[in-house]
Amino acid sequence: MVKRYKDAGKTIVFATGVYDILHIGHVKFLKKAKEVGDILVVALDGDRVVQHMKGGGRPINSEKSRAEVLGSLEVVDHIYIFNVDRRPEFNDWFKVCEIVRPDILAVTEGDSLLEQKRLVLKDIGCQVIIVTSRVESASTTRIAKLLEIE
């Protein structure tokens, strides 16, 4: 599928995330990510990955529900659920990038692996861009705390 898009001269933008409780910060990020290319592929962290990263009662919404909600957004063209049986490592994430071979990786400001991503993705010709979309009041963790979900 990606090869067909590339053969047609389309620019593939790749974004990753949990998107547990979709909020305005997520929507702004995805809209801005789509603006820099033609096709937006979202690698959604699957349930096992989220449980490992966030612990507690997370994810609040199942990967299937989160994928359906994301898929309803006009800007999202494709969703890939990223699930591994063990704690996800950067190499697992990079393997997905090697398969998709995006032209652009959209990341949020403050991405702790930004420089590592830039270095590794340079080898496959992928540009890493920072998408500024932060909304202070928009945080899944904050919303979960307000709802008393651990």
ROKOL-975225 format. One record per residue: residue number from 1; x, y, z of N, C-alpha, C in turn. Coordinates in steps of 0.2 Angstrom, whole numbers, plus 5000, padded with zeros to 4 digits. Layout:
N
+-----+-------+--------+------+--------+---------+------+-------+--------+------+
| num | neast | nnorth |  nup | caeast | canorth | caup | ceast | cnorth |  cup |
+-----+-------+--------+------+--------+---------+------+-------+--------+------+
| NUM |     X |      Y |    Z |      X |       Y |    Z |     X |      Y |    Z |
...
+-----+-------+--------+------+--------+---------+------+-------+--------+------+
! end
This chain:
150
+-----+-------+--------+------+--------+---------+------+-------+--------+------+
| num | neast | nnorth |  nup | caeast | canorth | caup | ceast | cnorth |  cup |
+-----+-------+--------+------+--------+---------+------+-------+--------+------+
|   1 |  5004 |   4994 | 5000 |   5000 |    5000 | 5000 |  5004 |   5006 | 5000 |
|   2 |  5009 |   5006 | 5004 |   5014 |    5012 | 5005 |  5018 |   5013 | 4998 |
|   3 |  5020 |   5007 | 4995 |   5023 |    5008 | 4989 |  5019 |   5011 | 4984 |
|   4 |  5013 |   5009 | 4984 |   5008 |    5012 | 4979 |  5008 |   5020 | 4980 |
|   5 |  5007 |   5022 | 4986 |   5007 |    5029 | 4987 |  5014 |   5033 | 4985 |
|   6 |  5019 |   5030 | 4986 |   5026 |    5032 | 4985 |  5026 |   5033 | 4977 |
|   7 |  5024 |   5027 | 4974 |   5025 |    5027 | 4966 |  5020 |   5032 | 4963 |
|   8 |  5015 |   5034 | 4967 |   5011 |    5040 | 4964 |  5013 |   5047 | 4966 |
|   9 |  5019 |   5047 | 4970 |   5022 |    5053 | 4972 |  5019 |   5056 | 4978 |
|  10 |  5016 |   5052 | 4982 |   5013 |    5055 | 4988 |  5018 |   5055 | 4994 |
|  11 |  5017 |   5060 | 4998 |   5022 |    5060 | 5004 |  5018 |   5057 | 5010 |
|  12 |  5022 |   5052 | 5013 |   5019 |    5048 | 5019 |  5022 |   5052 | 5025 |
|  13 |  5017 |   5053 | 5029 |   5018 |    5056 | 5036 |  5017 |   5051 | 5041 |
|  14 |  5021 |   5050 | 5046 |   5020 |    5045 | 5051 |  5020 |   5048 | 5058 |
|  15 |  5015 |   5046 | 5062 |   5014 |    5048 | 5069 |  5013 |   5042 | 5073 |
|  16 |  5015 |   5043 | 5079 |   5014 |    5037 | 5084 |  5011 |   5040 | 5090 |
|  17 |  5008 |   5036 | 5094 |   5005 |    5038 | 5101 |  5000 |   5033 | 5104 |
|  18 |  4998 |   5035 | 5110 |   4993 |    5031 | 5113 |  4986 |   5033 | 5112 |
|  19 |  4984 |   5039 | 5112 |   4978 |    5042 | 5110 |  4972 |   5038 | 5114 |
|  20 |  4973 |   5038 | 5121 |   4969 |    5034 | 5125 |  4962 |   5037 | 5126 |
|  21 |  4962 |   5044 | 5128 |   4956 |    5048 | 5128 |  4958 |   5053 | 5123 |
|  22 |  4955 |   5053 | 5117 |   4956 |    5058 | 5112 |  4954 |   5065 | 5114 |
|  23 |  4959 |   5070 | 5114 |   4957 |    5077 | 5116 |  4960 |   5082 | 5111 |
|  24 |  4958 |   5088 | 5112 |   4960 |    5093 | 5107 |  4967 |   5093 | 5106 |
|  25 |  4972 |   5092 | 5110 |   4979 |    5092 | 5109 |  4981 |   5086 | 5104 |
|  26 |  4978 |   5081 | 5104 |   4979 |    5075 | 5099 |  4976 |   5077 | 5092 |
|  27 |  4970 |   5080 | 5092 |   4967 |    5082 | 5086 |  4971 |   5088 | 5082 |
|  28 |  4974 |   5092 | 5086 |   4978 |    5098 | 5083 |  4984 |   5095 | 5081 |
|  29 |  4987 |   5090 | 5084 |   4993 |    5087 | 5082 |  4992 |   5083 | 5076 |
|  30 |  4987 |   5079 | 5075 |   4986 |    5075 | 5069 |  4984 |   5080 | 5063 |
|  31 |  4981 |   5085 | 5064 |   4979 |    5090 | 5059 |  4985 |   5093 | 5056 |
|  32 |  4990 |   5095 | 5061 |   4996 |    5098 | 5059 |  5001 |   5093 | 5055 |
|  33 |  5001 |   5087 | 5058 |   5005 |    5082 | 5055 |  5002 |   5081 | 5047 |
|  34 |  4996 |   5080 | 5046 |   4993 |    5079 | 5040 |  4995 |   5085 | 5035 |
|  35 |  4995 |   5091 | 5037 |   4997 |    5097 | 5033 |  5003 |   5096 | 5030 |
|  36 |  5008 |   5093 | 5032 |   5015 |    5092 | 5029 |  5016 |   5087 | 5024 |
|  37 |  5010 |   5083 | 5023 |   5011 |    5078 | 5018 |  5004 |   5076 | 5015 |
|  38 |  5004 |   5070 | 5012 |   4998 |    5068 | 5008 |  4994 |   5063 | 5012 |
|  39 |  4998 |   5058 | 5015 |   4995 |    5052 | 5018 |  4998 |   5052 | 5025 |
|  40 |  4993 |   5051 | 5030 |   4995 |    5051 | 5037 |  4993 |   5044 | 5040 |
|  41 |  4999 |   5041 | 5042 |   4999 |    5034 | 5045 |  5000 |   5035 | 5052 |
|  42 |  4995 |   5032 | 5056 |   4996 |    5033 | 5064 |  4998 |   5026 | 5066 |
|  43 |  5003 |   5025 | 5070 |   5005 |    5019 | 5073 |  5003 |   5020 | 5080 |
|  44 |  4997 |   5016 | 5082 |   4994 |    5017 | 5088 |  4997 |   5012 | 5093 |
|  45 |  4999 |   5014 | 5099 |   5002 |    5009 | 5104 |  4996 |   5005 | 5106 |
|  46 |  4997 |   4998 | 5105 |   4992 |    4993 | 5107 |  4991 |   4993 | 5115 |
|  47 |  4986 |   4989 | 5117 |   4985 |    4988 | 5124 |  4991 |   4986 | 5128 |
|  48 |  4994 |   4981 | 5126 |   5000 |    4978 | 5130 |  5005 |   4983 | 5130 |
|  49 |  5007 |   4987 | 5125 |   5012 |    4993 | 5125 |  5010 |   4998 | 5130 |
|  50 |  5003 |   5000 | 5130 |   5001 |    5005 | 5135 |  5001 |   5003 | 5142 |
|  51 |  4999 |   4997 | 5143 |   4999 |    4994 | 5150 |  5006 |   4994 | 5153 |
|  52 |  5011 |   4993 | 5148 |   5018 |    4993 | 5151 |  5021 |   5000 | 5152 |
|  53 |  5019 |   5005 | 5147 |   5021 |    5011 | 5148 |  5017 |   5015 | 5154 |
|  54 |  5011 |   5014 | 5154 |   5007 |    5018 | 5159 |  5005 |   5015 | 5165 |
|  55 |  5005 |   5008 | 5165 |   5003 |    5004 | 5171 |  4996 |   5005 | 5173 |
|  56 |  4994 |   5003 | 5179 |   4987 |    5004 | 5182 |  4982 |   5002 | 5177 |
|  57 |  4977 |   5006 | 5177 |   4971 |    5004 | 5173 |  4971 |   5006 | 5166 |
|  58 |  4977 |   5007 | 5163 |   4978 |    5010 | 5157 |  4979 |   5004 | 5152 |
|  59 |  4977 |   5004 | 5146 |   4973 |    5010 | 5143 |  4966 |   5010 | 5146 |
|  60 |  4963 |   5016 | 5145 |   4956 |    5016 | 5147 |  4951 |   5014 | 5142 |
|  61 |  4953 |   5015 | 5136 |   4950 |    5013 | 5130 |  4954 |   5007 | 5126 |
|  62 |  4951 |   5002 | 5124 |   4954 |    4997 | 5121 |  4957 |   4999 | 5114 |
|  63 |  4962 |   4996 | 5112 |   4966 |    4997 | 5105 |  4961 |   4998 | 5100 |
|  64 |  4956 |   4993 | 5100 |   4951 |    4993 | 5095 |  4946 |   4999 | 5095 |
|  65 |  4944 |   5001 | 5101 |   4940 |    5007 | 5101 |  4944 |   5013 | 5099 |
|  66 |  4951 |   5014 | 5102 |   4955 |    5019 | 5100 |  4956 |   5020 | 5093 |
|  67 |  4957 |   5014 | 5089 |   4958 |    5014 | 5082 |  4952 |   5016 | 5078 |
|  68 |  4946 |   5014 | 5081 |   4940 |    5016 | 5078 |  4939 |   5024 | 5078 |
|  69 |  4940 |   5027 | 5084 |   4940 |    5034 | 5085 |  4944 |   5038 | 5081 |
|  70 |  4951 |   5036 | 5081 |   4956 |    5039 | 5077 |  4954 |   5038 | 5069 |
|  71 |  4951 |   5033 | 5067 |   4950 |    5031 | 5060 |  4944 |   5036 | 5058 |
|  72 |  4940 |   5038 | 5063 |   4934 |    5043 | 5061 |  4937 |   5050 | 5059 |
|  73 |  4943 |   5051 | 5061 |   4945 |    5058 | 5059 |  4947 |   5058 | 5052 |
|  74 |  4945 |   5063 | 5049 |   4946 |    5064 | 5041 |  4954 |   5064 | 5040 |
|  75 |  4958 |   5067 | 5044 |   4965 |    5068 | 5043 |  4969 |   5061 | 5043 |
|  76 |  4966 |   5056 | 5046 |   4970 |    5050 | 5047 |  4968 |   5045 | 5042 |
|  77 |  4973 |   5043 | 5038 |   4972 |    5039 | 5032 |  4973 |   5031 | 5034 |
|  78 |  4977 |   5030 | 5038 |   4978 |    5023 | 5040 |  4981 |   5022 | 5047 |
|  79 |  4979 |   5017 | 5050 |   4981 |    5015 | 5057 |  4985 |   5009 | 5057 |
|  80 |  4990 |   5008 | 5061 |   4994 |    5002 | 5062 |  4994 |   5001 | 5070 |
|  81 |  4992 |   4996 | 5072 |   4992 |    4995 | 5079 |  4999 |   4991 | 5081 |
|  82 |  5002 |   4995 | 5085 |   5009 |    4993 | 5087 |  5009 |   4989 | 5094 |
|  83 |  5009 |   4982 | 5093 |   5009 |    4978 | 5099 |  5014 |   4973 | 5100 |
|  84 |  5017 |   4973 | 5105 |   5023 |    4968 | 5106 |  5021 |   4964 | 5113 |
|  85 |  5024 |   4958 | 5113 |   5023 |    4954 | 5119 |  5027 |   4956 | 5125 |
|  86 |  5032 |   4960 | 5124 |   5037 |    4962 | 5129 |  5037 |   4970 | 5129 |
|  87 |  5041 |   4973 | 5134 |   5042 |    4980 | 5134 |  5044 |   4982 | 5127 |
|  88 |  5041 |   4987 | 5124 |   5043 |    4989 | 5118 |  5050 |   4993 | 5118 |
|  89 |  5054 |   4992 | 5114 |   5061 |    4995 | 5113 |  5061 |   4999 | 5107 |
|  90 |  5066 |   5004 | 5107 |   5066 |    5008 | 5101 |  5067 |   5004 | 5095 |
|  91 |  5071 |   4999 | 5095 |   5072 |    4995 | 5089 |  5066 |   4992 | 5086 |
|  92 |  5061 |   4990 | 5091 |   5054 |    4988 | 5088 |  5051 |   4993 | 5084 |
|  93 |  5051 |   4999 | 5087 |   5048 |    5005 | 5084 |  5051 |   5007 | 5077 |
|  94 |  5058 |   5006 | 5077 |   5061 |    5008 | 5071 |  5060 |   5002 | 5066 |
|  95 |  5059 |   4996 | 5068 |   5057 |    4991 | 5063 |  5050 |   4993 | 5059 |
|  96 |  5046 |   4996 | 5063 |   5039 |    4998 | 5060 |  5041 |   5003 | 5055 |
|  97 |  5045 |   5008 | 5057 |   5047 |    5013 | 5052 |  5051 |   5011 | 5046 |
|  98 |  5055 |   5006 | 5047 |   5058 |    5003 | 5041 |  5053 |   5000 | 5036 |
|  99 |  5048 |   4997 | 5039 |   5043 |    4994 | 5034 |  5039 |   4999 | 5031 |
| 100 |  5036 |   5004 | 5035 |   5032 |    5010 | 5032 |  5036 |   5014 | 5028 |
| 101 |  5043 |   5016 | 5030 |   5047 |    5020 | 5026 |  5044 |   5027 | 5025 |
| 102 |  5042 |   5030 | 5030 |   5039 |    5037 | 5029 |  5043 |   5042 | 5027 |
| 103 |  5041 |   5047 | 5024 |   5045 |    5053 | 5021 |  5046 |   5057 | 5027 |
| 104 |  5041 |   5058 | 5032 |   5041 |    5062 | 5037 |  5039 |   5059 | 5044 |
| 105 |  5042 |   5060 | 5049 |   5040 |    5057 | 5056 |  5038 |   5064 | 5059 |
| 106 |  5031 |   5064 | 5062 |   5029 |    5070 | 5066 |  5029 |   5068 | 5073 |
| 107 |  5033 |   5072 | 5077 |   5033 |    5071 | 5084 |  5031 |   5077 | 5088 |
| 108 |  5029 |   5076 | 5094 |   5028 |    5082 | 5098 |  5034 |   5085 | 5101 |
| 109 |  5033 |   5091 | 5103 |   5038 |    5095 | 5107 |  5040 |   5091 | 5113 |
| 110 |  5046 |   5091 | 5115 |   5048 |    5087 | 5121 |  5049 |   5080 | 5120 |
| 111 |  5049 |   5077 | 5114 |   5050 |    5070 | 5113 |  5057 |   5068 | 5116 |
| 112 |  5057 |   5063 | 5120 |   5063 |    5062 | 5124 |  5068 |   5058 | 5119 |
| 113 |  5065 |   5055 | 5114 |   5070 |    5051 | 5109 |  5071 |   5055 | 5103 |
| 114 |  5070 |   5062 | 5103 |   5070 |    5066 | 5096 |  5077 |   5065 | 5093 |
| 115 |  5082 |   5066 | 5096 |   5089 |    5066 | 5093 |  5090 |   5059 | 5090 |
| 116 |  5088 |   5054 | 5094 |   5089 |    5047 | 5092 |  5085 |   5045 | 5086 |
| 117 |  5079 |   5047 | 5086 |   5075 |    5046 | 5080 |  5078 |   5050 | 5074 |
| 118 |  5080 |   5056 | 5075 |   5083 |    5059 | 5069 |  5089 |   5056 | 5066 |
| 119 |  5093 |   5053 | 5070 |   5099 |    5050 | 5068 |  5097 |   5043 | 5065 |
| 120 |  5093 |   5039 | 5068 |   5091 |    5033 | 5065 |  5087 |   5033 | 5058 |
| 121 |  5083 |   5038 | 5058 |   5078 |    5039 | 5052 |  5081 |   5042 | 5047 |
| 122 |  5087 |   5045 | 5048 |   5091 |    5049 | 5042 |  5093 |   5043 | 5037 |
| 123 |  5095 |   5037 | 5040 |   5097 |    5032 | 5036 |  5092 |   5029 | 5031 |
| 124 |  5085 |   5030 | 5032 |   5080 |    5028 | 5028 |  5077 |   5034 | 5024 |
| 125 |  5080 |   5040 | 5025 |   5078 |    5046 | 5021 |  5072 |   5049 | 5024 |
| 126 |  5071 |   5048 | 5030 |   5065 |    5051 | 5034 |  5067 |   5057 | 5038 |
| 127 |  5063 |   5062 | 5036 |   5064 |    5069 | 5040 |  5060 |   5069 | 5046 |
| 128 |  5062 |   5071 | 5052 |   5059 |    5071 | 5058 |  5057 |   5079 | 5059 |
| 129 |  5050 |   5080 | 5060 |   5048 |    5087 | 5062 |  5044 |   5087 | 5068 |
| 130 |  5045 |   5093 | 5072 |   5042 |    5094 | 5078 |  5035 |   5098 | 5076 |
| 131 |  5030 |   5095 | 5079 |   5023 |    5098 | 5078 |  5021 |   5101 | 5084 |
| 132 |  5020 |   5107 | 5084 |   5018 |    5111 | 5090 |  5011 |   5111 | 5091 |
| 133 |  5008 |   5108 | 5096 |   5001 |    5107 | 5096 |  4999 |   5107 | 5104 |
| 134 |  5003 |   5108 | 5108 |   5002 |    5107 | 5115 |  4996 |   5112 | 5118 |
| 135 |  4991 |   5109 | 5121 |   4986 |    5113 | 5124 |  4987 |   5111 | 5132 |
| 136 |  4988 |   5116 | 5136 |   4990 |    5114 | 5143 |  4985 |   5110 | 5147 |
| 137 |  4978 |   5112 | 5145 |   4973 |    5108 | 5149 |  4972 |   5101 | 5146 |
| 138 |  4975 |   5100 | 5140 |   4973 |    5093 | 5137 |  4978 |   5088 | 5138 |
| 139 |  4977 |   5083 | 5143 |   4981 |    5078 | 5144 |  4977 |   5072 | 5146 |
| 140 |  4978 |   5066 | 5143 |   4974 |    5060 | 5145 |  4975 |   5059 | 5153 |
| 141 |  4982 |   5059 | 5155 |   4983 |    5058 | 5162 |  4979 |   5063 | 5166 |
| 142 |  4979 |   5069 | 5165 |   4975 |    5074 | 5169 |  4968 |   5072 | 5169 |
| 143 |  4965 |   5070 | 5163 |   4958 |    5069 | 5162 |  4957 |   5063 | 5166 |
| 144 |  4961 |   5058 | 5166 |   4960 |    5051 | 5170 |  4960 |   5053 | 5177 |
| 145 |  4964 |   5057 | 5180 |   4965 |    5059 | 5187 |  4958 |   5063 | 5189 |
| 146 |  4956 |   5067 | 5185 |   4949 |    5071 | 5186 |  4944 |   5066 | 5187 |
| 147 |  4944 |   5060 | 5183 |   4939 |    5055 | 5183 |  4940 |   5050 | 5188 |
| 148 |  4946 |   5051 | 5192 |   4948 |    5046 | 5197 |  4949 |   5039 | 5194 |
| 149 |  4952 |   5039 | 5188 |   4954 |    5033 | 5185 |  4961 |   5032 | 5186 |
| 150 |  4964 |   5026 | 5188 |   4971 |    5026 | 5189 |  4974 |   5022 | 5183 |
+-----+-------+--------+------+--------+---------+------+-------+--------+------+
! end
